[in-house]
């Protein structure tokens, strides 16, 4: 599903990634671990097409992403990739339902269909009673589940998650981790997750350690 070859990335004089190579299979749940500042989030953002590598090749589902124009890349990202971040990044003035439906509407789905899909996902994640609530009226764990539903709305092949449970207490973190595995079982979604959680790293199919700008074998 994901192949990255010889990925280099620097910011000014600081070389963050120094020739990273990795492969992730379809339906695999892979965590990326390492010390703060090791380049985990940088790698995740490059794999997720939110940032560009200085050099190297990345293909997702057979598509070489560096060959795509900005417009094609944006379309590819919206269709194939979902994101979950440490801070849920929900739009505060929109309800849970509206937040979840938004990527589907941006992809050109009809309003009724987008809202129906959003309702289904929120129901699956145990939020059917909270669809009309604003983010400020939801708990941290509920907001993160809304963010997961939003990431799933366009049925992405891959979900990239950056410290998804970093802001949650242990009970909500555990619930979120279980949700990821439930989603994988149901949709065969591939997950790449940057985490400091030892529990999640142990649950994953594989855990990759990044150190000194490279994946340690």
C-alpha positions in Angstrom: 0.0 0.0 0.0 2.8 2.4 0.9 6.4 2.3 -0.4 8.9 5.0 0.6 12.4 5.0 -0.8 15.4 7.1 0.3 13.4 10.0 1.8 15.5 13.0 2.8 14.2 16.1 4.4 16.0 19.2 5.9 14.8 22.4 7.4 17.6 24.9 6.8 20.8 23.3 8.1 18.9 20.7 10.2 18.7 17.3 8.4 15.7 15.6 9.9 15.3 12.5 7.6 18.4 10.9 6.2 17.3 8.3 3.6 14.2 6.6 5.1 13.0 3.4 3.5 9.8 1.6 4.5 6.9 -0.5 3.1 3.5 -0.9 4.6 1.1 -3.6 3.4 -2.6 -3.1 2.8 -4.6 -3.5 6.0 -1.5 -3.3 8.2 -1.4 -1.2 11.4 2.1 0.2 11.8 3.3 2.5 14.5 6.3 4.9 14.3 8.0 5.4 17.6 11.1 7.3 18.7 12.3 10.2 20.8 10.8 13.7 20.5 12.5 15.5 17.5 13.5 12.2 15.8 11.5 13.0 12.7 8.4 10.9 13.3 5.8 13.7 12.5 7.9 15.0 9.6 7.9 11.5 8.1 4.2 11.0 8.7 3.4 14.4 7.0 5.5 13.5 4.0 4.0 10.0 3.7 0.5 11.7 4.0 1.3 14.2 1.2 1.0 17.2 3.6 4.7 18.0 3.2 7.2 17.3 0.4 10.5 15.4 0.7 13.6 17.0 -0.6 14.4 13.8 -2.4 13.2 10.2 -2.6 10.1 8.4 -3.9 6.7 7.6 -2.3 4.0 5.5 -3.8 0.6 5.0 -2.2 -1.7 2.3 -3.7 0.5 2.2 -6.8 0.4 6.0 -7.4 3.7 7.9 -7.4 2.6 10.9 -5.5 5.6 13.2 -6.4 4.5 13.0 -10.1 1.0 14.4 -9.3 0.2 18.1 -9.9 -1.0 20.1 -6.8 -4.6 19.8 -8.0 -4.4 16.0 -8.6 -2.6 15.5 -5.3 -5.3 17.4 -3.4 -7.9 15.1 -5.1 -5.9 12.0 -4.4 -5.5 13.0 -0.7 -9.2 13.7 -0.3 -10.1 10.3 -1.9 -7.5 8.0 -0.6 -6.1 9.4 2.7 -7.6 10.2 6.1 -5.9 12.1 8.9 -6.3 12.0 12.7 -4.1 14.4 14.7 -3.4 14.8 18.4 -5.7 17.9 18.5 -8.9 17.0 16.8 -9.0 20.1 14.6 -12.8 20.1 14.4 -14.4 23.3 13.2 -15.9 24.9 16.4 -18.9 26.4 14.7 -20.0 23.1 13.1 -21.9 20.3 14.7 -20.3 16.8 15.0 -22.4 15.7 12.0 -21.3 18.7 9.9 -17.7 18.2 10.8 -17.8 14.6 9.7 -19.7 15.3 6.4 -17.4 18.1 5.3 -14.7 16.0 3.4 -17.5 14.2 1.6 -19.1 17.5 0.5 -15.7 18.7 -0.6 -15.4 15.5 -2.7 -18.6 16.4 -4.5 -21.0 14.1 -2.7 -24.7 15.2 -2.5 -25.6 16.8 0.8 -28.1 14.1 1.8 -25.7 11.2 1.0 -22.8 12.9 2.8 -25.0 13.4 6.0 -26.4 9.9 5.8 -22.8 8.5 5.6 -21.7 10.8 8.5 -24.6 9.6 10.7 -23.7 5.9 10.0 -20.1 6.5 11.1 -21.0 8.5 14.2 -23.4 5.7 15.1 -20.7 3.1 14.6 -18.4 5.1 16.9 -21.1 5.3 19.6 -22.0 9.0 19.0 -25.5 8.7 17.6 -26.8 10.9 20.5 -24.2 13.6 19.9 -24.6 14.4 16.2 -26.0 17.9 16.7 -23.5 18.9 19.4 -20.7 21.4 18.8 -17.1 20.4 19.7 -17.3 22.6 22.8 -20.2 20.5 24.0 -18.3 17.2 23.6 -15.6 15.5 25.8 -12.1 15.1 24.5 -12.7 11.5 23.8 -15.9 12.2 21.9 -14.2 14.9 19.8 -11.4 12.5 18.9 -14.0 9.9 17.8 -15.7 12.6 15.6 -12.3 13.3 14.1 -11.9 9.5 13.4 -15.4 9.5 11.7 -14.3 12.5 9.6 -11.1 10.7 8.5 -13.3 7.7 7.4 -16.0 9.5 5.5 -14.5 9.2 2.1 -13.5 5.5 2.7 -9.8 6.1 2.6 -7.3 3.4 1.8 -4.9 4.8 4.4 -5.3 6.7 7.7 -2.3 8.6 9.0 -2.5 9.4 12.7 -0.2 11.7 14.6 -0.3 11.1 18.4 -4.0 10.4 18.2 -4.4 9.5 21.8 -1.8 11.9 23.2 -4.4 14.3 24.6 -6.7 11.6 26.1 -6.8 9.9 29.5 -6.0 6.2 29.6 -9.6 5.0 29.3 -10.4 7.1 26.3 -7.0 6.3 24.7 -7.7 2.6 25.1 -11.1 3.0 23.5 -9.6 4.9 20.6 -6.9 2.2 20.0 -9.7 -0.5 19.9 -11.6 1.6 17.4 -8.6 1.6 15.0 -8.5 -2.2 15.1 -12.3 -2.4 14.6 -12.0 -0.1 11.6 -9.2 -2.2 10.1 -11.3 -5.4 10.5 -14.4 -3.8 8.9 -12.8 -1.8 6.1 -9.3 -3.3 5.6 -8.0 0.2 6.2 -4.2 0.6 6.5 -3.0 2.7 9.5 0.3 4.5 10.0 0.4 5.9 13.5 3.0 8.1 15.2 2.8 7.5 18.9 4.5 7.6 22.3 2.0 5.0 23.6 3.8 1.8 24.4 0.4 0.0 24.6 -0.5 1.0 21.1 3.0 0.2 19.8 2.7 -3.3 21.3 -0.8 -3.8 19.8 0.3 -2.9 16.3 1.3 -5.4 13.6 4.7 -3.7 13.5 6.4 -0.9 15.3 9.2 1.1 13.5 11.8 3.0 15.5 13.1 6.2 14.0 16.4 7.4 15.3 19.0 9.8 13.9 16.7 10.4 10.8 16.5 6.7 9.8 14.3 3.7 10.5 16.2 1.3 12.7 15.9 -2.3 11.6 
